[in-house]
Amino acid sequence: MSQTDILSVKPVPVSTFDINMNKSQTIQETKCKSWHNTYAHLYYGNSLDYYSQWESPDVIISDGAYGILGFEGDTSDHCGLPQWYEAHVAAWAMYATAKTTLWFWNSEIGWATVHPVLEKYGWQYQNCNIWNKGIAHIAGNINTQTIRRFPVVTEVCVQYTLEPKINGLTLKKWLRYEWKRTGLPLRKANEACGVRDAATRKYFDQGNLWYFPPAELFEKMQKYANLHGKPEGRPYFSLDGITPCNAVQWEQMRAKFFCPHGVTNVWDRPPVSGKERIKTLNGQVAHLNQKPLDLMRRIIDASSTPGDVLWEPFGGLFSGCYAGAESGRKCFGAEVNADYFQLAVNRFETGNPNPSNFLFQI
Ligand SMILES: C[S@@+](CC[C@H](N)C(=O)[O-])C[C@H]1O[C@@H](n2cnc3c(N)ncnc32)[C@H](O)[C@@H]1O
């Protein structure tokens, strides 16, 4: 699919109605169309119009439509979500690399309906993380006899990566294919790596016992193959057919992942409140979907290192960019609503969400 094709598939809500449909638009002129500091680059407008200008992402944090009329343009139910997301998902796949991790925030049913679209564009499911906001989230507000179900206090943050292919082969297939080309028995890979049987067992397995070889072991296999493999087939394990792939290049073939000790896929954490919750001058919550900075830090730290590039296509108050910029990631984000965009700019300029610091009123 070309870039033009992707951009012509504009996300349109297909549900019956949108929030604020009957109200006059309150959107004001923005003071600026974009805002930048050393690490953060925030843009006012539709993210689809910006992807091509941003550096290729190592991390994408998607926190868009939930199908709950949560913001202007959100759909009224989950049925419209696949269409709402498709152009974005296609563009992410186009600009991402094998190093990219996508964190897809949504409700359970929202994610379930968009998952086939993510798979269609090559995003591979890794894990579903559950944000448990706890009982305080619904305290006293729910009549279960009316809603006829258990109260929902969760959201999901689902981790995806892109599987790279070399000459049309997945890494799993390519490793075995290249070794077989050498004419060497598979067990010789153990000798190459200096292990008893782990190399053949883990790196040549074609099922779910396959492991990505660590870079230094990959390079040992590659060197052994090029030294001892049939001369007429060299180079082995090459990406360009000229030079063999080295450890640094091999490391680029997968997304980073770091898990702090004790962290699981259930994240118990109340909704944002207190000082962190951004309010308007009249004391109202500025954005219903403001994400906690600590959860943003968690996913950013798990999937990137300082200097890496982060995208936040549905910025809101840009909690992802805020957390990413704090820790030296190069962040690009967009927000289509002028009020939210201005609030976010204020958040970055003052470094303090206290309403008395707001430079303007909404
Ligand atoms: C769920 S909220 C994001 C909240 C954000 N994570 C935070 O912590 O503040 C989604 C936001 O995406 C914005 N949005 C929706 N479609 C967009 C698009 N195509 N480009 C840019 N922003 C968009 C909405 O206006 C809304 O503010």
The ligand as a Tripos MOL2 file, in Angstrom:
@<TRIPOS>MOLECULE
LIG
   27    29     1     0     0
SMALL
NO_CHARGES

@<TRIPOS>ATOM
      1 C1         -8.1640    9.0570   24.7350 C.3       1 LIG1
      2 S1         -7.6780   10.6690   24.4400 S.3       1 LIG1
      3 C2         -5.9460   10.6570   24.8070 C.3       1 LIG1
      4 C3         -5.6310   11.0470   26.2330 C.3       1 LIG1
      5 C4         -4.1350   11.0780   26.5030 C.3       1 LIG1
      6 N1         -3.5860    9.7600   26.5170 N.3       1 LIG1
      7 C5         -3.8250   11.7860   27.8200 C.2       1 LIG1
      8 O1         -3.2640   11.1530   28.7270 O.co2     1 LIG1
      9 O2         -4.1290   12.9710   27.9350 O.co2     1 LIG1
     10 C6         -7.6910   10.7400   22.7020 C.3       1 LIG1
     11 C7         -7.4090   12.1020   22.1010 C.3       1 LIG1
     12 O3         -7.1350   11.9360   20.7110 O.3       1 LIG1
     13 C8         -7.5980   13.0760   20.0190 C.3       1 LIG1
     14 N2         -7.7300   12.6670   18.6120 N.ar      1 LIG1
     15 C9         -8.6790   11.9180   18.0470 C.ar      1 LIG1
     16 N3         -8.4190   11.7010   16.7510 N.ar      1 LIG1
     17 C10        -7.2440   12.3230   16.4790 C.ar      1 LIG1
     18 C11        -6.4260   12.4440   15.3250 C.ar      1 LIG1
     19 N4         -6.7690   11.8740   14.1630 N.pl3     1 LIG1
     20 N5         -5.2870   13.1600   15.4120 N.ar      1 LIG1
     21 C12        -4.9320   13.7420   16.5810 C.ar      1 LIG1
     22 N6         -5.6620   13.6560   17.7090 N.ar      1 LIG1
     23 C13        -6.7960   12.9430   17.6650 C.ar      1 LIG1
     24 C14        -8.8810   13.4220   20.7250 C.3       1 LIG1
     25 O4         -9.2460   14.7780   20.5410 O.3       1 LIG1
     26 C15        -8.5440   13.0920   22.1840 C.3       1 LIG1
     27 O5         -8.1280   14.2270   22.8980 O.3       1 LIG1
@<TRIPOS>BOND
     1     1     2 1
     2     2     3 1
     3     2    10 1
     4     3     4 1
     5     4     5 1
     6     5     6 1
     7     5     7 1
     8     7     8 2
     9     7     9 1
    10    10    11 1
    11    11    12 1
    12    11    26 1
    13    12    13 1
    14    13    14 1
    15    13    24 1
    16    14    15 ar
    17    14    23 ar
    18    15    16 ar
    19    16    17 ar
    20    17    18 ar
    21    17    23 ar
    22    18    19 1
    23    18    20 ar
    24    20    21 ar
    25    21    22 ar
    26    22    23 ar
    27    24    25 1
    28    24    26 1
    29    26    27 1
@<TRIPOS>SUBSTRUCTURE
     1 LIG1         1 GROUP 0 **** ****
